[in-house]
Amino acid sequence: MSAFELNKWIGAFLATFLLVMVLNLLSDALFSDHHDHNGPAFLVEVAEAVSHAASEQTGVTESLSSLLLAADQDAARRTAKICAICHTFKLGGANKIGPNLWDIVGRAKATRENFSYSSTLANLGGVWDYETLDAFLTSPRTFAPGTKMVFPGIKKPELRANMIVYLRTFSDNPIALPAE
């Protein structure tokens, strides 16, 4: 094999290696935000495991109150398309992978008929008030370890407030927003 032939083989190898590395970096940049790899590979249910977020809270914090009053329902309507993959929002709507969310704000937790909730959510008790929905939407798996919901959560408080105010509109008698 001549030196020229050897250079072609080495060049082909290096070009292939470079292409694979660039494709790897590009795919990491495009898809890294879609998966939460910070959690455990699988969840082990423990009978007494209760998160701080699952504890009942009274009232609405001042910052959440101001975020709810400034919420943008139009922005939430666009975001809710993600929720619509697993949930319905209509009165009398069928349950999908997740329960129908009609009248969710102010409703007792895990009470939608004909839906099989995880034991964690079924045992929480209480109602879906503004604080509880905010904690749940931040990270469903932190709020209720062992939940069936695979959605990683909404990290930005403004987006969560938008979503909560939007969910509030799916009711015949929406609960009043907290006063500032």
NULOTI-17519 format. One record per residue: x, y, z of N, C-alpha, C, O, CB in turn; residue number from 0. Coordinates in pm, whole numbers, plus 50000, padded with zeros to 5 digits. Glycine has a CB too. Example, Ala and Ser with C-alpha at 12.3 -4.5 7.8 and 13.67 -1.06 7.14 Angstrom:
<recs>
n.px/n.py/n.pz/ca.px/ca.py/ca.pz/c.px/c.py/c.pz/o.px/o.py/o.pz/cb.px/cb.py/cb.pz/selo
51319/49431/50780/51230/49550/50780/51320/49670/50780/51424/49668/50846/51131/49553/50905/0;
51285/49775/50708/51367/49894/50714/51290/50003/50787/51341/50114/50804/51408/49940/50572/1;
</recs>
This chain:
<recs>
n.px/n.py/n.pz/ca.px/ca.py/ca.pz/c.px/c.py/c.pz/o.px/o.py/o.pz/cb.px/cb.py/cb.pz/selo
50085/49884/50000/50000/50000/50000/50090/50123/50000/50183/50134/50079/49903/50000/50122/0;
50060/50212/49911/50143/50332/49899/50105/50435/50006/50001/50423/50071/50129/50394/49757/1;
50191/50533/50022/50166/50640/50119/50039/50717/50083/49965/50759/50171/50287/50736/50127/2;
50015/50735/49954/49896/50805/49909/49770/50728/49948/49671/50786/49994/49900/50827/49758/3;
49773/50596/49930/49661/50509/49966/49638/50512/50117/49524/50516/50163/49688/50365/49917/4;
49745/50509/50195/49736/50515/50340/49676/50649/50385/49593/50651/50476/49876/50495/50403/5;
49716/50758/50322/49661/50890/50356/49511/50896/50328/49436/50958/50404/49734/50999/50277/6;
49466/50833/50220/49323/50831/50189/49245/50757/50298/49138/50801/50340/49298/50765/50053/7;
49298/50645/50343/49231/50567/50448/49227/50645/50580/49123/50648/50647/49303/50432/50468/8;
49335/50705/50616/49340/50784/50740/49246/50904/50728/49176/50937/50824/49485/50831/50770/9;
49245/50970/50612/49155/51084/50590/49009/51042/50599/48927/51114/50657/49183/51148/50454/10;
48976/50927/50541/48838/50878/50547/48799/50847/50691/48688/50879/50734/48821/50751/50459/11;
48889/50785/50766/48863/50755/50907/48842/50883/50987/48746/50893/51064/48979/50673/50967/12;
48930/50980/50970/48918/51105/51044/48792/51183/51006/48727/51242/51092/49042/51192/51020/13;
48756/51183/50878/48635/51252/50834/48511/51185/50894/48418/51254/50937/48626/51253/50680/14;
48509/51053/50897/48397/50980/50957/48388/51008/51106/48280/51032/51158/48412/50829/50933/15;
48502/51005/51174/48506/51034/51317/48455/51176/51346/48377/51197/51438/48649/51016/51371/16;
48500/51271/51267/48458/51409/51284/48307/51424/51260/48239/51495/51334/48536/51501/51188/17;
48255/51358/51157/48113/51363/51127/48030/51306/51243/47929/51364/51281/48083/51287/50998/18;
48073/51194/51297/48003/51133/51410/48004/51226/51531/47902/51240/51599/48066/50997/51447/19;
48115/51288/51560/48126/51380/51674/48035/51502/51655/47968/51543/51749/48272/51425/51693/20;
48033/51558/51535/47948/51675/51508/47801/51637/51521/47723/51712/51579/47978/51732/51368/21;
47763/51522/51466/47624/51477/51478/47586/51453/51623/47474/51483/51664/47602/51350/51396/22;
47676/51399/51701/47651/51376/51844/47629/51508/51917/47534/51521/51994/47768/51299/51907/23;
47715/51605/51894/47700/51736/51958/47571/51804/51914/47502/51866/51996/47821/51825/51925/24;
47539/51794/51787/47417/51854/51735/47293/51790/51797/47200/51860/51835/47413/51843/51583/25;
47291/51659/51806/47174/51592/51864/47161/51624/52013/47050/51638/52063/47184/51441/51844/26;
47273/51635/52085/47267/51675/52226/47209/51814/52241/47130/51840/52332/47407/51669/52289/27;
47248/51904/52153/47198/52042/52161/47049/52049/52129/46977/52129/52189/47277/52132/52065/28;
47003/51967/52037/46863/51972/51997/46770/51901/52094/46657/51946/52113/46848/51911/51862/29;
46814/51792/52155/46723/51708/52232/46751/51702/52381/46685/51625/52451/46728/51573/52178/30;
46844/51777/52433/46881/51763/52574/46772/51808/52670/46766/51755/52780/47006/51840/52601/31;
46686/51903/52634/46585/51954/52726/46460/51868/52734/46372/51896/52815/46547/52092/52685/32;
46449/51766/52653/46327/51688/52650/46322/51577/52754/46217/51518/52776/46310/51628/52515/33;
46431/51549/52818/46434/51440/52914/46499/51486/53043/46598/51559/53042/46507/51319/52857/34;
46442/51443/53153/46498/51475/53283/46577/51354/53331/46518/51256/53378/46386/51515/53386/35;
46709/51359/53320/46793/51247/53360/46847/51264/53501/46936/51189/53542/46907/51231/53264/36;
46794/51361/53576/46844/51384/53710/46779/51293/53812/46830/51277/53922/46823/51527/53748/37;
46667/51232/53777/46595/51146/53870/46647/51004/53866/46736/50972/53787/46446/51147/53838/38;
46593/50920/53952/46636/50780/53955/46591/50707/53829/46497/50749/53761/46582/50710/54080/39;
46659/50598/53799/46623/50520/53681/46486/50456/53699/46412/50440/53602/46729/50412/53655/40;
46450/50421/53821/46318/50371/53851/46283/50413/53992/46371/50439/54074/46310/50216/53835/41;
46154/50420/54020/46109/50465/54151/46067/50346/54236/45997/50257/54189/45994/50565/54137/42;
46109/50347/54359/46069/50245/54453/45971/50310/54548/46004/50407/54617/46192/50183/54530/43;
45848/50257/54553/45748/50317/54639/45773/50277/54783/45794/50159/54814/45606/50276/54595/44;
45770/50377/54869/45787/50355/55012/45660/50407/55078/45616/50517/55047/45916/50425/55069/45;
45602/50330/55167/45473/50364/55224/45471/50500/55292/45371/50571/55283/45432/50259/55322/46;
45578/50538/55360/45578/50661/55436/45643/50779/55365/45664/50884/55426/45646/50638/55566/47;
45677/50763/55238/45743/50872/55165/45642/50980/55131/45549/50957/55054/45812/50819/55036/48;
45661/51097/55188/45575/51211/55160/45665/51331/55137/45751/51362/55220/45474/51238/55276/49;
45646/51398/55026/45730/51513/54998/45678/51636/55070/45561/51642/55107/45737/51540/54847/50;
45764/51733/55090/45724/51858/55153/45622/51930/55067/45534/52000/55118/45845/51947/55179/51;
45634/51914/54937/45540/51982/54847/45400/51926/54862/45303/51996/54833/45587/51970/54703/52;
45387/51802/54907/45256/51741/54919/45183/51784/55045/45064/51757/55059/45270/51591/54916/53;
45251/51849/55136/45185/51893/55258/45084/52002/55226/45105/52084/55137/45289/51944/55361/54;
44975/52000/55299/44870/52099/55276/44917/52237/55317/44979/52255/55422/44742/52062/55353/55;
44889/52333/55235/44926/52470/55264/44799/52553/55261/44708/52526/55183/45032/52524/55162/56;
44794/52653/55344/44679/52741/55345/44718/52874/55284/44828/52924/55306/44623/52759/55487/57;
44625/52930/55208/44650/53060/55148/44740/53050/55026/44789/52943/54991/44711/53153/55248/58;
44759/53162/54964/44844/53172/54846/44956/53268/54877/44933/53376/54931/44763/53219/54720/59;
45078/53229/54845/45191/53317/54874/45179/53445/54793/45114/53450/54689/45324/53246/54842/60;
45243/53548/54843/45234/53679/54778/45287/53674/54635/45227/53733/54545/45311/53783/54859/61;
45398/53605/54614/45454/53602/54479/45365/53523/54383/45348/53564/54268/45594/53541/54482/62;
45309/53411/54429/45218/53335/54343/45093/53417/54314/45042/53415/54202/45181/53201/54409/63;
45044/53488/54413/44927/53572/54394/44950/53675/54284/44866/53692/54196/44890/53642/54525/64;
45062/53743/54289/45090/53844/54187/45112/53781/54050/45073/53839/53949/45214/53927/54226/65;
45172/53663/54046/45190/53593/53918/45055/53551/53859/45034/53561/53738/45280/53470/53936/66;
44965/53505/53944/44833/53464/53897/44755/53583/53842/44686/53572/53740/44754/53397/54009/67;
44766/53697/53909/44694/53816/53863/44751/53870/53731/44679/53933/53654/44701/53925/53970/68;
44879/53845/53705/44943/53893/53582/44950/53785/53474/45017/53804/53372/45082/53943/53613/69;
44883/53673/53495/44895/53559/53404/44843/53590/53264/44752/53672/53246/44821/53439/53461/70;
44902/53522/53166/44867/53538/53025/44800/53410/52976/44868/53311/52948/44994/53572/52939/71;
44667/53412/52966/44593/53293/52926/44622/53253/52782/44620/53134/52750/44445/53317/52942/72;
44649/53349/52696/44679/53315/52556/44808/53235/52545/44816/53141/52467/44690/53442/52472/73;
44908/53273/52624/45033/53197/52625/45009/53057/52679/45064/52959/52629/45141/53269/52708/74;
44925/53047/52781/44895/52916/52840/44818/52828/52743/44836/52707/52741/44816/52933/52970/75;
44732/52888/52663/44654/52811/52565/44748/52737/52469/44722/52623/52432/44559/52904/52486/76;
44856/52804/52431/44954/52739/52342/45027/52627/52417/45049/52519/52362/45056/52842/52287/77;
45063/52653/52542/45134/52553/52622/45045/52434/52652/45093/52321/52660/45185/52615/52752/78;
44916/52458/52668/44822/52351/52704/44809/52245/52595/44756/52137/52621/44686/52411/52733/79;
44856/52274/52476/44852/52173/52371/44934/52051/52410/44903/51939/52369/44904/52231/52238/80;
45038/52073/52490/45116/51961/52541/45031/51878/52637/45035/51755/52633/45246/52011/52612/81;
44954/51945/52722/44868/51876/52818/44760/51795/52747/44720/51688/52792/44804/51977/52915/82;
44712/51849/52634/44602/51786/52561/44641/51650/52502/44554/51576/52457/44555/51877/52451/83;
44768/51619/52501/44810/51487/52456/44755/51381/52551/44714/51273/52506/44965/51477/52448/84;
44753/51410/52680/44711/51313/52781/44580/51349/52852/44520/51263/52917/44819/51297/52883/85;
44534/51474/52842/44417/51520/52916/44315/51583/52822/44348/51629/52712/44458/51621/53024/86;
44189/51584/52867/44085/51661/52800/44041/51772/52895/44065/51764/53015/43963/51570/52758/87;
43978/51875/52841/43940/51992/52920/43790/52019/52919/43744/52112/52986/44014/52114/52870/88;
43713/51942/52845/43571/51971/52824/43485/51912/52935/43517/51809/52994/43526/51917/52689/89;
43374/51980/52963/43276/51931/53058/43225/51796/53010/43176/51784/52897/43158/52032/53076/90;
43236/51695/53093/43193/51561/53056/43287/51491/52960/43255/51383/52910/43058/51567/52995/91;
43403/51549/52935/43500/51489/52844/43556/51358/52898/43560/51336/53019/43614/51586/52818/92;
43596/51274/52808/43650/51144/52847/43789/51159/52908/43862/51253/52878/43655/51049/52727/93;
43823/51065/52992/43960/51057/53042/44046/50997/52932/44000/50913/52855/43969/50972/53173/94;
44169/51041/52925/44264/50983/52831/44369/50910/52914/44334/50838/53008/44330/51093/52737/95;
44495/50927/52882/44602/50871/52966/44595/50936/53103/44620/50871/53205/44742/50893/52900/96;
44561/51065/53105/44540/51139/53230/44393/51173/53243/44317/51158/53147/44627/51267/53234/97;
44351/51217/53362/44209/51247/53382/44165/51375/53311/44247/51460/53277/44180/51259/53531/98;
44035/51387/53290/43976/51509/53236/44001/51621/53337/43984/51600/53458/43823/51492/53206/99;
44040/51739/53290/44077/51849/53379/43967/51954/53396/43994/52063/53447/44201/51914/53328/100;
43845/51923/53353/43736/52018/53373/43716/52039/53523/43708/51942/53599/43606/51967/53305/101;
43707/52163/53565/43681/52201/53704/43789/52148/53799/43758/52111/53913/43544/52148/53746/102;
43914/52147/53754/44024/52095/53836/44058/52188/53953/44088/52140/54062/44149/52073/53751/103;
44052/52319/53931/44088/52413/54037/43977/52414/54142/43863/52451/54114/44111/52558/53979/104;
44012/52372/54263/43916/52364/54372/43857/52225/54392/43784/52203/54488/43807/52461/54350/105;
43887/52133/54302/43833/51998/54313/43919/51914/54407/44040/51937/54417/43824/51931/54174/106;
43858/51819/54474/43933/51727/54559/44027/51644/54472/43994/51608/54360/43837/51635/54641/107;
44145/51615/54526/44245/51539/54450/44198/51397/54424/44130/51336/54507/44380/51537/54526/108;
44234/51346/54309/44211/51206/54270/44064/51166/54279/44033/51057/54328/44295/51114/54357/109;
43974/51252/54233/43831/51222/54243/43759/51215/54108/43637/51201/54106/43764/51325/54329/110;
43830/51225/53998/43764/51217/53867/43714/51074/53849/43789/50978/53865/43861/51258/53751/111;
43586/51060/53815/43527/50928/53798/43590/50855/53680/43635/50916/53583/43375/50940/53777/112;
43592/50725/53691/43639/50635/53585/43785/50659/53548/43825/50637/53433/43554/50652/53463/113;
43864/50703/53644/44007/50716/53620/44082/50648/53733/44048/50665/53850/44050/50865/53607/114;
44182/50570/53698/44262/50497/53796/44386/50578/53832/44483/50580/53757/44302/50356/53742/115;
44381/50643/53948/44493/50725/53994/44599/50636/54059/44570/50526/54105/44445/50832/54094/116;
44723/50686/54062/44828/50615/54134/44793/50618/54282/44722/50708/54328/44969/50680/54108/117;
44841/50521/54357/44811/50516/54500/44864/50639/54572/44805/50684/54670/44871/50389/54564/118;
44974/50695/54523/45030/50816/54584/44931/50931/54578/44903/50995/54679/45162/50855/54515/119;
44877/50959/54459/44781/51068/54446/44650/51036/54517/44589/51123/54578/44753/51097/54298/120;
44607/50911/54509/44481/50873/54573/44486/50892/54724/44383/50919/54786/44447/50727/54540/121;
44603/50879/54783/44617/50890/54929/44652/51030/54977/44661/51051/55098/44721/50794/54976/122;
44673/51126/54888/44713/51260/54930/44602/51335/55003/44629/51399/55105/44757/51340/54811/123;
44482/51330/54954/44374/51407/55015/44389/51555/54983/44487/51597/54922/44371/51386/55165/124;
44291/51634/55024/44296/51777/55000/44239/51814/54865/44184/51730/54794/44438/51827/55011/125;
44253/51941/54830/44198/51991/54704/44310/52052/54619/44418/52084/54668/44088/52096/54730/126;
44280/52066/54491/44373/52130/54398/44353/52281/54406/44285/52339/54321/44352/52078/54252/127;
44411/52344/54507/44406/52490/54516/44524/52548/54438/44601/52473/54378/44408/52537/54665/128;
44538/52679/54439/44643/52743/54360/44783/52700/54403/44868/52672/54319/44630/52894/54370/129;
44807/52695/54533/44939/52656/54584/44971/52511/54547/45082/52480/54504/44946/52674/54737/130;
44873/52424/54564/44894/52282/54536/44919/52258/54387/45008/52181/54350/44774/52200/54583/131;
44841/52324/54303/44863/52310/54159/45001/52363/54119/45068/52305/54034/44755/52385/54081/132;
45043/52473/54182/45175/52528/54153/45284/52428/54191/45378/52406/54114/45196/52661/54230/133;
45272/52366/54307/45371/52267/54351/45369/52145/54258/45475/52093/54222/45344/52223/54496/134;
45250/52100/54220/45239/51983/54133/45297/52011/53994/45371/51929/53940/45094/51940/54120/135;
45263/52127/53938/45312/52159/53804/45462/52188/53801/45525/52178/53696/45237/52279/53749/136;
45519/52224/53916/45664/52243/53923/45735/52111/53894/45828/52107/53814/45707/52298/54062/137;
45690/52005/53959/45748/51872/53938/45651/51768/53991/45649/51741/54111/45887/51859/54006/138;
45570/51708/53903/45474/51608/53949/45539/51493/54027/45480/51444/54123/45399/51552/53831/139;
45657/51451/53988/45723/51339/54056/45778/51376/54192/45790/51290/54280/45835/51285/53970/140;
45812/51503/54212/45855/51548/54344/45734/51566/54434/45738/51530/54552/45936/51680/54335/141;
45627/51620/54381/45504/51643/54457/45444/51511/54502/45402/51497/54618/45403/51721/54373/142;
45439/51414/54412/45376/51285/54442/45467/51174/54390/45446/51123/54280/45234/51275/54378/143;
45569/51136/54470/45660/51030/54425/45581/50902/54392/45500/50856/54471/45766/51000/54533/144;
45606/50848/54275/45536/50729/54231/45416/50758/54142/45344/50666/54103/45491/50651/54350/145;
45393/50886/54110/45282/50920/54023/45302/50859/53885/45415/50836/53841/45266/51073/54013/146;
45191/50834/53816/45198/50780/53681/45234/50888/53579/45276/50857/53467/45066/50714/53642/147;
45218/51014/53617/45241/51124/53523/45389/51135/53489/45473/51148/53577/45190/51257/53583/148;
45420/51129/53360/45559/51133/53316/45606/51273/53280/45725/51292/53251/45578/51042/53199/149;
45517/51370/53280/45553/51508/53247/45655/51559/53349/45632/51546/53469/45427/51599/53245/150;
45768/51616/53303/45873/51658/53397/45839/51781/53478/45901/51804/53582/45999/51682/53323/151;
45743/51861/53436/45706/51980/53511/45736/52107/53435/45800/52106/53330/45777/51982/53644/152;
45690/52219/53491/45712/52351/53433/45800/52426/53531/45758/52456/53642/45575/52428/53405/153;
45921/52457/53490/46019/52516/53581/45996/52665/53606/46023/52713/53717/46158/52496/53526/154;
45948/52740/53508/45934/52885/53523/45803/52919/53595/45696/52877/53551/45939/52954/53385/155;
45811/52995/53705/45690/53030/53781/45585/53103/53697/45465/53082/53717/45728/53116/53899/156;
45628/53188/53605/45533/53263/53522/45452/53169/53433/45332/53188/53416/45607/53366/53436/157;
45518/53069/53377/45448/52974/53291/45352/52887/53371/45243/52853/53323/45549/52885/53217/158;
45391/52852/53494/45300/52775/53580/45177/52858/53615/45065/52808/53612/45373/52730/53710/159;
45198/52985/53648/45084/53073/53681/44992/53087/53560/44870/53084/53575/45134/53212/53727/160;
45049/53103/53442/44967/53109/53320/44881/52985/53308/44761/52993/53280/45057/53125/53195/161;
44942/52869/53328/44871/52743/53313/44761/52728/53418/44651/52682/53387/44968/52625/53323/162;
44789/52768/53541/44689/52756/53648/44568/52845/53618/44454/52802/53634/44750/52794/53785/163;
44593/52967/53576/44482/53058/53542/44405/53005/53422/44282/53018/53416/44536/53201/53513/164;
44474/52946/53328/44407/52887/53212/44322/52767/53256/44208/52754/53211/44510/52843/53105/165;
44375/52681/53342/44298/52566/53392/44174/52614/53468/44069/52549/53465/44386/52477/53483/166;
44187/52726/53537/44076/52783/53614/43957/52815/53524/43843/52811/53570/44123/52909/53688/167;
43982/52847/53397/43873/52884/53306/43786/52765/53268/43676/52784/53218/43930/52948/53180/168;
43834/52645/53291/43756/52525/53258/43666/52488/53375/43689/52389/53444/43850/52406/53221/169;
43565/52570/53396/43471/52550/53506/43348/52634/53481/43355/52741/53420/43536/52586/53643/170;
43233/52586/53528/43112/52667/53521/43117/52779/53624/43061/52886/53602/42988/52580/53544/171;
43185/52755/53736/43199/52853/53845/43345/52862/53885/43384/52804/53986/43111/52814/53967/172;
43427/52935/53808/43570/52942/53841/43593/53004/53980/43526/53099/54019/43645/53024/53735/173;
43688/52948/54051/43726/53000/54183/43794/53134/54162/43871/53153/54068/43820/52900/54259/174;
43764/53227/54251/43820/53362/54239/43972/53359/54253/44028/53280/54329/43760/53455/54345/175;
44036/53447/54178/44180/53463/54193/44209/53530/54326/44128/53610/54373/44241/53545/54075/176;
44321/53499/54388/44353/53563/54516/44377/53712/54497/44430/53756/54395/44477/53497/54580/177;
44337/53788/54597/44361/53933/54593/44506/53960/54630/44565/53888/54710/44265/54009/54689/178;
44562/54063/54570/44702/54095/54597/44715/54167/54728/44826/54203/54768/44762/54179/54484/179;
</recs>
